[in-house]
Amino acid sequence: MNTSLAVGELRSLCLAAFAAAGIPASVAETVVEALLDAELDGISSHGLSRLPFYADQAMSGKVRANAVPVTTNPAPGVVLVDACNGFAFPAINAGLDAAFARVAEQGICSLGVRRSHHCGVLGHFVAKIAAHGLIGLAFANTPAAMAPWGGRRRVFGTNPLAFGCPRDCGEPVVIDLSLSVVARGKVMLARQHGEKLPPGWALDVDGRETTDPDAALAGTMTPLGGAKGVALAMMVEMLAATLTGSSHASEASSLFDAHGPPPNLGQFFLLIDPKPFNPAFLSRVEALCNDVLSQENTRLPGMRRQQERRARLRAGLSIPVGLLAELRRRADASSPGKGFPEHEQGDEQARAQCVHRVDAEQSVQAVCQQRAKGRAHIRQQGIGHEQ
């Protein structure tokens, strides 16, 4: 059974629940907005159902709620953010702010985020990029949920990818998809609601199709498009995790409990200014969109979510009564989570370690660059002697 609440009421409730868990207000506001945006878009698997997991992980220290992201520019077209095992949303926002400045100067910029956490709806970030008149590509790895094609052991996450493109008329085109048939969060929701899964969503530990959420969570998710989906999941893993220095999916801890070390996930973004490539880009985008929409029963990617959002902003959000009761219980807590004050000093130490680690990496890069220049100088001298 569901009940409806106004968005503002739910926002206040969620902020109170995070405050009771000891999460700083500035961080809580960023995370709550991301969860509410997911609910408004009709993606409840990435919405308020995640709040209990986030709060418990903050209290246990699995996610460092007080972490302050460290942003560096190791190369002219590269922005690198160390999330310091904090929430993903503040880290990605900090990285995008830095990347927007870079892309304005040189037309293209890449952004990597490491030691990160669950990043919610990836499409929201490319929509933000597109709102700046830029093309956005985004990739994120998640804890292991899919087996290699022909295998049974989980190696890859559901590894979403997203694409955002600005339009001259209308809201951006946003393509956002996980590389499993459905996101794993939908299986968790079905388990919470006592529902069976539709056929084709998941496999059990023996590689057989299952409609049992518990068997699915113990087994693997069905890849989107068979072997092609698994191949794309490997590509996303290399970009989001290997390239950024984050944990591979099989090394990451669960997002659905408060035990173990931080998940250390990664995200990778590419921002492109289309104008240097084609000054007529936006008009050509409109021509393509109009060609699609000229046919009956068609829509552009992202349109359904936009319609869902407008409807929910008018009518309020419908959430399960059990989830509402859980949010209220957490919001009514009279004091921060047990042990959280001890984390504050640890978070300051963690930030100092982040800065020290980044400084050390930059020093190594500087040494490598100096050595490379020295080798080039020696080669030039050698060539000169030969001539």
C-alpha positions as CSV (number, residue, x, y, z in Angstrom):
1,M,0.0,0.0,0.0
2,N,1.2,3.5,-0.9
3,T,0.5,6.9,0.4
4,S,1.2,10.3,-1.2
5,L,3.1,13.2,0.2
6,A,4.2,16.6,-1.1
7,V,7.8,16.8,-2.3
8,G,8.6,19.5,0.3
9,E,7.3,17.4,3.2
10,L,9.3,14.4,2.0
11,R,12.4,16.6,1.7
12,S,12.1,17.8,5.3
13,L,11.6,14.2,6.5
14,C,14.6,12.9,4.7
15,L,16.8,15.7,5.9
16,A,15.7,15.0,9.5
17,A,16.5,11.3,9.0
18,F,20.0,12.1,7.7
19,A,20.6,14.6,10.5
20,A,19.7,11.9,13.0
21,A,22.4,9.7,11.4
22,G,25.0,12.5,11.8
23,I,25.2,13.5,8.2
24,P,26.2,17.1,7.7
25,A,23.4,19.3,6.4
26,S,25.3,20.4,3.2
27,V,25.9,16.8,2.3
28,A,22.4,15.7,3.2
29,E,20.8,18.3,1.0
30,T,22.8,17.2,-2.0
31,V,22.0,13.5,-1.4
32,V,18.3,14.1,-0.6
33,E,17.9,16.1,-3.8
34,A,19.3,13.2,-5.8
35,L,17.0,10.7,-4.2
36,L,13.9,12.9,-4.7
37,D,14.9,13.5,-8.3
38,A,14.9,9.7,-8.8
39,E,11.4,9.5,-7.3
40,L,10.1,12.3,-9.4
41,D,11.4,10.5,-12.5
42,G,9.6,7.3,-11.5
43,I,12.9,5.5,-10.7
44,S,12.1,4.4,-7.1
45,S,14.8,1.8,-7.1
46,H,17.3,4.7,-6.9
47,G,15.1,6.9,-4.8
48,L,14.0,7.1,-1.2
49,S,14.3,3.3,-0.7
50,R,18.1,3.9,-0.7
51,L,18.0,6.3,2.3
52,P,18.1,3.6,5.1
53,F,21.1,2.0,3.4
54,Y,22.9,5.4,3.1
55,A,22.1,6.4,6.7
56,D,23.3,3.0,8.1
57,Q,26.5,3.2,6.1
58,A,27.2,6.7,7.3
59,M,26.7,5.6,10.9
60,S,29.0,2.5,10.5
61,G,31.6,4.5,8.7
62,K,31.3,2.5,5.4
63,V,30.7,5.8,3.8
64,R,32.4,8.9,5.3
65,A,29.6,11.4,5.5
66,N,31.9,14.3,6.4
67,A,34.4,13.6,3.6
68,V,35.4,16.7,1.5
69,P,36.2,15.7,-2.2
70,V,39.7,16.6,-3.4
71,T,39.8,17.9,-7.0
72,T,43.0,18.0,-9.1
73,N,44.0,18.6,-12.7
74,P,46.7,16.1,-13.6
75,A,46.6,17.2,-17.3
76,P,45.0,20.1,-19.2
77,G,42.0,18.0,-20.3
78,V,41.6,15.9,-17.1
79,V,39.8,16.6,-13.9
80,L,40.3,13.9,-11.2
81,V,38.3,13.8,-8.0
82,D,39.1,11.7,-4.9
83,A,35.7,11.3,-3.1
84,C,37.6,10.1,0.0
85,N,35.1,7.3,0.5
86,G,32.3,9.9,0.9
87,F,29.0,10.1,-0.9
88,A,29.3,10.3,-4.7
89,F,26.9,13.2,-5.3
90,P,29.1,16.0,-3.7
91,A,32.2,14.6,-5.4
92,I,30.7,14.4,-8.9
93,N,29.2,17.9,-8.5
94,A,32.6,19.3,-7.5
95,G,34.2,17.6,-10.5
96,L,31.6,18.8,-12.9
97,D,32.1,22.4,-11.7
98,A,35.8,22.1,-12.4
99,A,35.2,20.4,-15.8
100,F,32.8,23.1,-17.0
101,A,35.6,25.7,-16.6
102,R,38.0,23.4,-18.5
103,V,35.7,22.6,-21.4
104,A,35.0,26.3,-21.8
105,E,38.7,26.9,-22.5
106,Q,39.5,23.8,-24.7
107,G,36.3,22.3,-26.0
108,I,36.5,18.9,-24.3
109,C,37.3,17.6,-20.8
110,S,37.3,14.3,-19.1
111,L,36.4,13.7,-15.4
112,G,37.3,10.8,-13.3
113,V,35.9,10.1,-9.7
114,R,37.6,7.5,-7.5
115,R,37.0,6.1,-4.0
116,S,33.3,6.9,-4.6
117,H,29.9,5.5,-3.7
118,H,26.6,4.8,-5.4
119,C,25.9,7.6,-7.8
120,G,22.1,7.2,-8.2
121,V,20.6,8.0,-11.5
122,L,23.5,8.5,-13.9
123,G,21.2,10.3,-16.4
124,H,20.8,13.3,-14.0
125,F,24.4,14.2,-14.4
126,V,24.4,14.1,-18.2
127,A,21.2,16.2,-18.2
128,K,23.1,18.7,-16.1
129,I,25.9,18.7,-18.6
130,A,23.5,19.1,-21.5
131,A,21.9,22.0,-19.7
132,H,25.2,23.8,-20.2
133,G,25.0,23.3,-23.9
134,L,27.5,20.4,-23.9
135,I,27.3,16.7,-24.9
136,G,27.8,14.4,-21.9
137,L,28.9,10.8,-21.6
138,A,28.9,9.0,-18.3
139,F,30.0,5.6,-17.0
140,A,29.8,4.1,-13.6
141,N,30.7,0.7,-12.1
142,T,28.7,-1.0,-9.4
143,P,29.4,-4.0,-7.1
144,A,29.5,-7.3,-9.0
145,A,26.1,-8.6,-10.3
146,M,26.7,-10.1,-13.7
147,A,28.8,-13.1,-14.9
148,P,31.0,-13.1,-18.0
149,W,29.1,-14.6,-21.0
150,G,29.2,-18.3,-20.5
151,G,30.2,-18.0,-16.8
152,R,28.4,-18.2,-13.5
153,R,30.5,-16.1,-11.1
154,R,29.8,-12.4,-10.8
155,V,32.6,-10.2,-12.2
156,F,30.8,-7.1,-13.6
157,G,28.3,-4.7,-12.1
158,T,25.2,-3.7,-13.8
159,N,27.4,-0.8,-14.9
160,P,25.2,2.0,-16.2
161,L,26.1,4.3,-19.0
162,A,24.4,7.6,-20.0
163,F,24.4,10.1,-22.8
164,G,23.0,13.7,-22.7
165,C,22.6,16.0,-25.7
166,P,21.4,19.6,-25.7
167,R,18.5,20.7,-27.9
168,D,17.7,24.0,-29.5
169,C,14.0,23.5,-28.7
170,G,12.9,21.4,-25.8
171,E,14.6,19.5,-23.0
172,P,17.8,17.5,-23.6
173,V,17.9,14.1,-25.1
174,V,18.9,11.8,-22.2
175,I,19.8,8.1,-22.7
176,D,20.4,6.2,-19.4
177,L,20.6,2.5,-19.1
178,S,22.1,-0.3,-17.0
179,L,23.8,-3.1,-18.8
180,S,21.6,-5.7,-17.1
181,V,18.0,-6.2,-18.2
182,V,17.0,-4.2,-15.1
183,A,19.0,-2.4,-12.3
184,R,19.7,-4.6,-9.3
185,G,17.9,-2.1,-7.1
186,K,14.6,-3.3,-8.7
187,V,15.3,-6.8,-7.4
188,M,15.9,-5.4,-3.9
189,L,12.6,-3.5,-4.1
190,A,10.8,-6.7,-5.1
191,R,12.3,-8.5,-2.2
192,Q,11.2,-5.7,0.2
193,H,7.7,-5.8,-1.1
194,G,7.4,-9.6,-1.1
195,E,7.0,-9.8,-4.9
196,K,8.2,-12.2,-7.5
197,L,10.4,-11.1,-10.4
198,P,9.3,-11.1,-14.0
199,P,10.9,-13.8,-16.0
200,G,14.2,-12.9,-17.7
201,W,15.5,-10.5,-15.0
202,A,17.9,-12.8,-13.2
203,L,19.6,-16.1,-12.8
204,D,20.3,-18.2,-9.7
205,V,23.7,-19.4,-8.6
206,D,23.5,-22.4,-11.0
207,G,22.8,-20.1,-13.9
208,R,19.1,-21.0,-14.2
209,E,16.4,-18.3,-14.7
210,T,14.6,-17.4,-11.4
211,T,11.7,-15.2,-10.3
212,D,12.8,-15.4,-6.6
213,P,14.4,-12.2,-5.5
214,D,16.6,-13.9,-2.9
215,A,17.8,-16.4,-5.4
216,A,18.5,-13.5,-7.8
217,L,20.5,-11.5,-5.3
218,A,22.6,-14.6,-4.6
219,G,23.0,-15.3,-8.3
220,T,23.5,-13.0,-11.2
221,M,21.6,-10.4,-13.2
222,T,20.7,-11.2,-16.8
223,P,22.8,-9.0,-19.2
224,L,21.1,-6.7,-21.6
225,G,21.5,-8.0,-25.1
226,G,23.3,-11.2,-24.1
227,A,27.0,-11.3,-24.9
228,K,27.0,-7.7,-26.3
229,G,25.7,-6.4,-22.9
230,V,28.5,-8.1,-21.1
231,A,31.1,-6.7,-23.5
232,L,29.8,-3.2,-22.9
233,A,29.9,-3.9,-19.1
234,M,33.6,-4.7,-19.4
235,M,34.1,-1.4,-21.3
236,V,32.3,0.6,-18.6
237,E,34.4,-1.3,-15.9
238,M,37.6,-0.3,-17.6
239,L,36.6,3.4,-17.9
240,A,34.9,3.9,-14.6
241,A,37.0,1.7,-12.4
242,T,40.4,0.7,-14.0
243,L,41.0,4.1,-15.5
244,T,40.1,6.1,-12.3
245,G,42.0,3.7,-9.9
246,S,38.8,2.5,-8.2
247,S,37.8,-1.0,-7.2
248,H,36.7,-3.4,-9.8
249,A,33.1,-4.7,-9.3
250,S,34.3,-8.0,-7.9
251,E,36.4,-6.1,-5.3
252,A,33.6,-3.7,-4.2
253,S,31.6,-4.2,-1.1
254,S,27.8,-4.3,-1.1
255,L,25.7,-1.1,-1.4
256,F,22.8,-2.9,0.5
257,D,24.4,-3.3,3.9
258,A,26.5,-1.3,6.4
259,H,29.2,-4.0,6.8
260,G,32.7,-4.1,5.5
261,P,35.0,-1.5,3.9
262,P,33.9,1.3,1.6
263,P,32.8,0.2,-1.9
264,N,35.5,2.4,-3.6
265,L,33.5,2.7,-6.8
266,G,34.4,4.9,-9.8
267,Q,32.7,7.1,-12.3
268,F,34.0,8.6,-15.6
269,F,32.5,11.5,-17.6
270,L,33.3,13.1,-20.9
271,L,32.2,16.6,-21.7
272,I,32.2,17.9,-25.3
273,D,31.4,21.3,-26.6
274,P,29.7,20.6,-30.0
275,K,30.2,24.1,-31.5
276,P,33.9,23.7,-32.5
277,F,33.0,20.5,-34.3
278,N,29.8,21.8,-36.0
279,P,28.4,25.3,-35.5
280,A,25.1,23.9,-36.9
281,F,25.0,21.0,-34.5
282,L,21.9,22.1,-32.6
283,S,19.8,22.6,-35.7
284,R,20.9,19.2,-37.0
285,V,19.9,17.7,-33.6
286,E,16.4,19.2,-34.0
287,A,16.1,17.8,-37.6
288,L,16.9,14.3,-36.2
289,C,14.5,14.7,-33.3
290,N,11.7,16.0,-35.6
291,D,12.3,13.0,-37.9
292,V,11.7,10.6,-34.9
293,L,8.7,12.5,-33.6
294,S,7.0,12.8,-37.0
295,Q,5.9,9.2,-36.6
296,E,3.0,8.2,-34.4
297,N,3.6,6.5,-31.0
298,T,7.3,7.6,-30.9
299,R,9.1,9.6,-28.2
300,L,12.7,10.8,-27.6
301,P,14.8,9.1,-25.0
302,G,14.2,10.8,-21.6
303,M,10.7,12.1,-22.5
304,R,8.9,9.6,-20.3
305,R,10.9,10.6,-17.3
306,Q,10.2,14.3,-18.0
307,Q,6.4,13.6,-18.2
308,E,6.6,11.6,-14.9
309,R,8.4,14.4,-13.2
310,R,5.8,17.0,-14.2
311,A,2.9,14.8,-13.1
312,R,4.6,14.0,-9.7
313,L,5.4,17.6,-9.0
314,R,1.7,18.4,-9.3
315,A,0.3,15.4,-7.5
316,G,3.1,14.6,-4.9
317,L,5.1,11.5,-4.5
318,S,3.6,8.1,-3.8
319,I,5.7,5.9,-1.6
320,P,5.1,2.6,0.3
321,V,3.6,3.1,3.8
322,G,6.3,0.9,5.2
323,L,9.0,3.1,3.8
324,L,7.3,6.2,5.1
325,A,7.1,4.7,8.6
326,E,10.8,3.9,8.4
327,L,11.7,7.4,7.3
328,R,9.6,8.9,10.2
329,R,11.2,6.5,12.7
330,R,14.7,7.6,11.6
331,A,13.7,11.3,11.6
332,D,12.3,11.0,15.1
333,A,15.6,9.7,16.5
334,S,16.7,12.1,19.2
335,S,20.5,11.8,18.8
336,P,23.0,11.0,16.1
337,G,23.9,7.4,15.4
338,K,25.9,5.6,18.0
339,G,29.6,6.0,17.5
340,F,29.3,8.7,14.8
341,P,31.1,11.4,16.8
342,E,34.2,9.2,16.8
343,H,34.1,9.4,13.0
344,E,34.5,13.1,12.8
345,Q,38.2,13.0,13.8
346,G,38.7,10.1,11.4
347,D,37.1,12.0,8.6
348,E,39.5,14.9,9.1
349,Q,42.4,12.4,9.1
350,A,40.9,10.8,6.0
351,R,40.8,14.1,4.2
352,A,44.4,14.8,5.2
353,Q,45.3,11.4,3.8
354,C,43.4,12.2,0.6
355,V,45.4,15.4,0.1
356,H,48.7,13.7,1.0
357,R,47.9,10.9,-1.4
358,V,47.0,13.3,-4.2
359,D,50.2,15.4,-3.6
360,A,52.3,12.2,-3.6
361,E,50.8,11.2,-7.0
362,Q,51.4,14.6,-8.4
363,S,55.0,14.5,-7.3
364,V,55.5,11.1,-9.0
365,Q,53.9,12.5,-12.1
366,A,56.2,15.5,-12.0
367,V,59.3,13.2,-11.6
368,C,58.1,11.0,-14.5
369,Q,57.5,14.1,-16.7
370,Q,61.0,15.4,-15.9
371,R,62.6,12.1,-16.6
372,A,60.7,11.9,-19.9
373,K,62.0,15.4,-20.9
374,G,65.5,14.3,-20.0
375,R,65.3,11.2,-22.2
376,A,63.9,13.3,-25.0
377,H,66.8,15.8,-24.6
378,I,69.3,12.9,-24.7
379,R,67.7,11.5,-27.9
380,Q,67.8,14.9,-29.5
381,Q,71.5,15.3,-28.7
382,G,72.1,11.8,-30.1
383,I,70.3,12.6,-33.3
384,G,72.2,15.9,-33.6
385,H,75.6,14.0,-33.3
386,E,74.5,11.5,-35.9
387,Q,73.6,14.2,-38.4
